[in-house]
Amino acid sequence: MIGLSEESLPLTGILSDLNAQVDGLLQTLIDEEAFEGKAGTTAITRLNAGSSVKKIGVLGLGSSDAMNLESLRRGAASAAKLAQKAKATSLAISFPVWNNGPAVTAQALTEGIILALNKDSRFKSEPDKTKTELSQIHLLAFAGHDAAIEKAKVICEGVILARELVSAPPNVVTPEKLADTAADLAKDYGLKLEVLEREACEQLGMGAYLGVAKASDLPPKFIHLTYSPESTAKRKVAIIGKGLTFDSGGLNLKPSGSGIEMMKIDMGGAAAVLGAAKAIAQLKPDVEVHFISAATENMVSGHAMRPGDILTASNGKTIEVNNTDAEGRLTLADALVYADKLGVDAMIDLATLTGACVVALGDDISALFSPNEELAESLSSAARLSGEKMWQMPMEDKYFEGLKSVVADMKNTGPRAGGSITAALFLKQFVKDTPWAHIDVAGPVWTDKENGYNSPGATGYGVRMLVQWVSE
């Protein structure tokens, strides 16, 4: 499979030589399909009998000026899917090198291929027998960059773990299952794990987190997984993931048609954190990383928190609950206070927090909030390299007026307008001096349609960005 930009046509140089080697069939294919190299376009043909190569294909990469790592990543994904559709068992890919160099390009191409071919059929009674497995894939012109390819494989393992956690139903991925996953990672990769049970959380005064958890029959699990480098850490960071394994809305019950059946994805932040932990533990950067999630369900029972209840978080702040369906920020409040006491240099949280974020940015883009511009830029830079779209949003302090309560320090929701901003401002109340960023991933953790290297289902969003950010 040959990746061609619009400027690659007509064929010259090496491509012209290749065309001669296949008796002009490459040019014939381009002519007959009126192939112009536009992004996403493909064409494939069978070669003459007796050739060791059975089929040859071309894939458009668009204009060279617009080309970036993500377009190459998506191009490689398209090539892999096209080869699979053509029932090929081996594939060779010839793509241009991006200006960051061959190693970075090889990593991106490998990520696109592996993630495009990943399909989750764990809950199917029979496997899909129509798919041909690609047993060999060769990246031509990237010899000597095995380390970059192996790095991509490790990162994809983390992405696939996150995908599988988000895709699994809530009767499979429970708070205990998230804790067990963390335990498996600790055992396999030599990480340190502490799981705080309800009693320990009570002793720490985590009233906001436990207020959400008390309606569920399943016990909450506060997960703290730590990676420590063998050498002295150049910095220490904490990554916190929202871990609502199912969100009914509580007594403000989500109505039918609201997407309640999809609330298994409300632990997408925790899934990304655990996926990143799996990759980081194998890549071994010289950074100490704390992976944290306050895991629970938000259910309905006689023990459920009520609209109007006042909860006290572990930093002493009081919260009037005016909507039990704004539960994620309550769990994150105590998780942020906990992380803030670890003495880290920076901390970020990822959360499927608000529908307002999806209204603002759609399904493909996460929202980044941070009062620290240096941290915000480092995360934005990591997202650009990982290909995971992110947009920085304002933290308009005066909007906090909408969260003020007559009877407590704050309410857990404000006016409808600017809902993702007020959610970020709420979280800010639980961070002292540590540089902090909040990433609302409500849109991109799931896709209902084929999207680049993401099949319908969980995307594993955030893992690649987190690994990149930690490794910088």
PyMOL commands that set and color helices and strands:
alter all, ss='L'
color gray80, all
select helices_A, chain A and resi 6-8+13-21+25-32+64-66+69-85+102-117+146-167+175-189+198-203+207-213+260-283+328-340+355-361+373-386+397-403+419-428+463-471
alter helices_A, ss='H'
color red, helices_A
select strands_A, chain A and resi 2-4+42-46+55-60+90-93+136-139+192-196+221-227+235-241+243-247+287-298+310-312+318-320+346-351+366-369+390-392+410-411+436-440+446-447+457-458
alter strands_A, ss='S'
color yellow, strands_A
deselect
rebuild
show_as cartoon
